[in-house]
Amino acid sequence: MQLRKDIPEKYKWDIDLFKTKEEIEKALELIEELTNKAKTYYGKFNNPDIFFDFFYSDIEKTIKINQLYHYVGNMQSIDGANIEIKKLIQRIEILVAKNEQAYSFVDPQMSKLSTKYLKQLLLDPRAKDIENTIKSLIISKKHALDEKTSKVVADLSMSFCDNRSLYDIITDMEMPFEDATDSQG
């Protein structure tokens, strides 16, 4: 198999989502800035303006995170031994873990919003692009973790930065569940 560097340019796809280190840094700074914005949302999702600002900020942040992950994946495919790419992956994972930690309150607080309020939000024109997300919130409200448990999970992600390791640890530990009763009593 030929190495990418040996293939003529006219036969290569442009896989560089970021053309310069400055563009990468700018994306990382945007993610950090939006992560630091977490405290401005705490306890305020009952305000429609803040509710929608949160979701559209989150979409912007998620797009940048995904672009960075795709970029490093592409670059690793070209040169799996590139130490700069490995360092960038680590920076992204740490930033994502910090983001999860900063926003660990979101699901528990969203689950406390009334179904009536969430259905009213669906009528707002700003809900157009997040309609399915709001509907999903309505359905999953009863399954959300409480704030304390959500924070523990987010804190663990800071330690592991590897979702598979975190998943294995969480699924191996005992979690409290209410007694279940089947149709026979």
Contacts in CASP RR format, 6 or more apart in sequence:
PFRMAT RR
TARGET T0000
AUTHOR 0000-0000-0000
METHOD contacts of the structure
MODEL  1
MQLRKDIPEKYKWDIDLFKTKEEIEKALELIEELTNKAKTYYGKFNNPDI
FFDFFYSDIEKTIKINQLYHYVGNMQSIDGANIEIKKLIQRIEILVAKNE
QAYSFVDPQMSKLSTKYLKQLLLDPRAKDIENTIKSLIISKKHALDEKTS
KVVADLSMSFCDNRSLYDIITDMEMPFEDATDSQG
4 12 0 8 1.000
4 78 0 8 1.000
15 74 0 8 1.000
15 78 0 8 1.000
16 71 0 8 1.000
16 74 0 8 1.000
17 67 0 8 1.000
17 68 0 8 1.000
17 70 0 8 1.000
17 71 0 8 1.000
17 74 0 8 1.000
18 24 0 8 1.000
18 27 0 8 1.000
18 67 0 8 1.000
18 68 0 8 1.000
18 71 0 8 1.000
24 68 0 8 1.000
24 71 0 8 1.000
24 88 0 8 1.000
27 64 0 8 1.000
27 67 0 8 1.000
27 68 0 8 1.000
28 68 0 8 1.000
28 91 0 8 1.000
28 92 0 8 1.000
28 95 0 8 1.000
30 60 0 8 1.000
30 61 0 8 1.000
30 64 0 8 1.000
31 61 0 8 1.000
31 64 0 8 1.000
31 65 0 8 1.000
31 68 0 8 1.000
31 95 0 8 1.000
31 96 0 8 1.000
31 99 0 8 1.000
32 95 0 8 1.000
32 98 0 8 1.000
34 57 0 8 1.000
34 58 0 8 1.000
34 60 0 8 1.000
34 61 0 8 1.000
34 99 0 8 1.000
35 61 0 8 1.000
35 95 0 8 1.000
35 98 0 8 1.000
35 99 0 8 1.000
35 102 0 8 1.000
35 103 0 8 1.000
36 102 0 8 1.000
37 57 0 8 1.000
38 102 0 8 1.000
38 103 0 8 1.000
38 105 0 8 1.000
39 102 0 8 1.000
40 50 0 8 1.000
41 50 0 8 1.000
41 53 0 8 1.000
41 54 0 8 1.000
41 106 0 8 1.000
42 105 0 8 1.000
42 109 0 8 1.000
43 105 0 8 1.000
43 109 0 8 1.000
44 50 0 8 1.000
45 51 0 8 1.000
45 54 0 8 1.000
45 109 0 8 1.000
45 110 0 8 1.000
45 113 0 8 1.000
46 113 0 8 1.000
46 117 0 8 1.000
48 121 0 8 1.000
48 124 0 8 1.000
48 126 0 8 1.000
51 121 0 8 1.000
52 121 0 8 1.000
52 124 0 8 1.000
52 126 0 8 1.000
52 127 0 8 1.000
52 130 0 8 1.000
54 106 0 8 1.000
55 130 0 8 1.000
55 133 0 8 1.000
56 129 0 8 1.000
56 130 0 8 1.000
58 103 0 8 1.000
59 129 0 8 1.000
59 130 0 8 1.000
61 99 0 8 1.000
65 92 0 8 1.000
65 95 0 8 1.000
65 96 0 8 1.000
65 99 0 8 1.000
68 88 0 8 1.000
68 92 0 8 1.000
69 92 0 8 1.000
72 85 0 8 1.000
72 88 0 8 1.000
72 89 0 8 1.000
72 92 0 8 1.000
73 85 0 8 1.000
75 82 0 8 1.000
75 85 0 8 1.000
76 82 0 8 1.000
76 85 0 8 1.000
76 89 0 8 1.000
79 85 0 8 1.000
90 161 0 8 1.000
93 161 0 8 1.000
93 162 0 8 1.000
94 158 0 8 1.000
94 161 0 8 1.000
96 161 0 8 1.000
97 154 0 8 1.000
97 157 0 8 1.000
97 158 0 8 1.000
97 161 0 8 1.000
98 158 0 8 1.000
100 154 0 8 1.000
100 157 0 8 1.000
100 158 0 8 1.000
101 151 0 8 1.000
101 154 0 8 1.000
101 155 0 8 1.000
101 157 0 8 1.000
101 158 0 8 1.000
103 154 0 8 1.000
104 147 0 8 1.000
104 150 0 8 1.000
104 151 0 8 1.000
104 153 0 8 1.000
104 154 0 8 1.000
104 155 0 8 1.000
105 147 0 8 1.000
105 150 0 8 1.000
105 151 0 8 1.000
107 144 0 8 1.000
107 145 0 8 1.000
107 150 0 8 1.000
108 144 0 8 1.000
108 145 0 8 1.000
108 146 0 8 1.000
108 147 0 8 1.000
108 150 0 8 1.000
109 147 0 8 1.000
110 137 0 8 1.000
110 141 0 8 1.000
110 144 0 8 1.000
111 137 0 8 1.000
111 140 0 8 1.000
111 141 0 8 1.000
111 142 0 8 1.000
111 143 0 8 1.000
111 144 0 8 1.000
113 137 0 8 1.000
113 141 0 8 1.000
115 138 0 8 1.000
115 141 0 8 1.000
118 134 0 8 1.000
118 137 0 8 1.000
118 138 0 8 1.000
119 138 0 8 1.000
121 127 0 8 1.000
121 134 0 8 1.000
122 131 0 8 1.000
122 134 0 8 1.000
122 135 0 8 1.000
127 134 0 8 1.000
144 150 0 8 1.000
145 153 0 8 1.000
153 166 0 8 1.000
153 170 0 8 1.000
156 166 0 8 1.000
156 169 0 8 1.000
156 170 0 8 1.000
157 163 0 8 1.000
157 166 0 8 1.000
160 166 0 8 1.000
160 169 0 8 1.000
END
